[in-house]
Amino acid sequence: MVRAKDLPNRNNLFTSGHRLCAGCPIPIITKMLFMASDWPLVIANATGCLEVATTIYPYTSWNTPWIHSAFENAAATISGVEAMYQSLKKQGKINKDIKFVAFGGDGGSYDIGVQALSGAIERGHDFLYICYDNGAYMNTGIQRSGATPFGAATTTSPAGKVIPGKSQKRKDLTFIVAGHHIEYAAQATVAKWQDLHDKLRKGLELKGPAFLNVLSPCVPGWGYPEDKSVEISKLAVETVMWPLYEIEKGVLKLNYRPKEILPVTEFTKHQTRFRHLNKESNKAVLEELQKQVNDYWDFLNSVDGKRIV
Amino acid sequence: MTQIVATTGNGAAAYAMKQINPDVCAAYPITPSTQVMEDFSEFVHDGIVNTNLVTVESEHSAMSACIGASAAGGRVMNATSANGLALMWEMLYIASGMRLPIILTVVNRALSAPINIHCDHSDAMGARDSGWIQLYSETAQEAYDNLIQAVRIAEHPDVLLPVMVNFDGFITSHSIDRVDYLEDEDVRKFIGEYKPKLPLLDVDNPISMGLLALQDYYIEFKKQQQDAMARAKEIIKQVAGDYKKQFNRDYSLYEKYNFDESDMAIIALNSSAGTIKYMIDSYKAKGINLGLLKLRVFRPFPTEELVEELKSKKVICVLDRSDSFGAQSGPLLAEIRSAMYNLDKRPFVYGKVYGLGGRDLEENHIDSVYGEMDAYVKTGKVPPVCEYITHRD
């Protein structure tokens, strides 16, 4: 098992000086990626927070080859890079072992980029796709996405007098990806750093496509103090709003089972995006959210240790 | 030694790709360009080329993968048509903005709606501002020769821009034509080894590509692109010069046919030039002279050269196989008229929109155009600046 004291000695190629918000956990994910890697990495980034905040010309935070081309196509872009690598390697023009990674937010992964992601996975490119799921289009100003939780207020699903926040369920992208019968798809969080490290490592190690969905709380988007990202992540796990599991060769394994599952209000009460749910008139919304969370957790438990795809 | 074969435009394009032997092709099928990648897939699966073929799930991903592959540091090709090109639209600008020398065969087809699979140039004309060099081809032979030259043009260090090689859907893509293939070895020597300047896969010298450039830098990037486009004109001529020297095949920015013999000229792109040449020959037999200027290079637009060629004519009719709805005319006429505007004495420049969605351009259409031009020269009767022909009212 990786030890915390070893991590600072690992080769972090994501530099300081980036312009991500104070408290944003995306840099934790990014640094952990490098700490989990023994290989040179080539990275493709979808348009989004990580991209705009790290590569404002003429500066870059990346000491590793990095490419951005558009919003919906990080998986297609990395598949081209990887295809060229395979071609040149076969021709003897390159001999290094290189690993390929694509980063997208939930907008770029769940929604506009889901086709490119599905295609690249189906074609079997050797890459790790990391979705940093902050539950809305944060880079454009907190618009609802397919990953926004039920009931959450965003700028396009506001807590209105008639419609109190988002009225649809979250899309289950991890399962959509697992449905491609790939070797590895998992969910992680920065609150469980060893688990995150190991999952990144596993995704990099194996040959073929791997997918990691990492919850990434958003200080301005979720509305909580900037020193609480890890704590909020922890509450997401303890309330099983964000269950930690992996699907390896089709077998689902729950990686963490809280001793005592906290009610979802323990997660929601710290965030302004759920503030309207405290109103008596929105009690049903909160109950529905809790019901959905229970339901998903029950489902995961029913398939824990079993072959699901 | 060359090899003369009977093949389709698509077959010739696939054969050029075989000889170019790109490192990666990422493509998605669309009529009428599908056969290019079908034929090429056979070369891949028979182990004749080194290419890694990426059979993507859309044209958007096709161009995205081409961008990734080209940035990684190798030769990249692809083929598409119509709606496929339209779906790539976002990525076309990114390919040129990132200065990636990708080669794209565009088998010209009408854009929907109504859906139609036949030829016009609305696809390529829709991409005319996307920063891609555009070469047009009358025949399968020209498509083949243009593709080989396109590699040298795109990869030239003074250019580094993607190139679209256009030819007409079905008319050229599916008709059997005589094509004279060069030897594999000659093509290989002509295009040379590709040496990418800053390959992404050089992990020892990491670079970031596709950065955010705001008010403080964006316009400089764009000015550099425009300068590269301007330089491309000379490089296209140089490459054509080399091609002629080595293979004795004549290419330039445009081709003139009976042009200097007449004070009337038609300007057209792609396969319609063949119909017009045929009509010119039949007029000549009757002692009538009509000229043709077939444009090979639409981007960069050879303004100075065209003005020089056209300024002494009395009347010029420009044939557009696409329209710019609500504009003064089709795009080709608009550019030619604009180019001529600052001359003190200029010919009358007018045009037609014709052949949309594959409607044939027939002899009687050229007869009418000639009749108008002749009447203008003889009586000064002014035809409308731009109108549709080949349609039913």
Interface residues (C-beta under 8 A of the other chain):
Chain A: L13 P40 V42 A44 E51 V52 T55 I56 Y57 P58 T60 W62 N63 T64 P65 W66 I67 H68 S69 A70 E72 N73 A76 T77 I78 S79 G80 V81 E82 A83 M84 Y85 Q86 S87 L88 K90 Q91 I94 K96 I98 Q115 A116 S118 G119 A120 E122 R123
Chain B: D23 V24 A26 N50 T51 N52 V54 T55 V56 E57 S58 H60 S61 S64 A65 C66 I67 G68 A69 S70 A71 A72 G73 G74 V76 E90 M91 I94 M98 L200 L201 D202 V203 P206 I207 S208 M209 G210 L211 L212 A213 L214 Y217
